[in-house]
């Protein structure tokens, strides 16, 4: 008997990480924070977006580690874009860059 080859992650039914959603959410968040005052009624809009973006990024990191860092080049670009947008959003929320 010959041993069967190991199943790929797609055959096991595991999800692949996709960084488009966190990158898009952080981009929307950064746009809202740049166009509106941070501590006004706009907080009703940007705070849930921030929570969703951070939650989706944490979930994608979990999937990335489970897939043993096997991402294509475009996914790595989205990882970088998502984290740059997160850094920009946090800087705007904390008031670090002058407007």
Helices and strands as residue ranges (DSSP letters): H 9-12, H 20-35, H 43-66, H 73-94
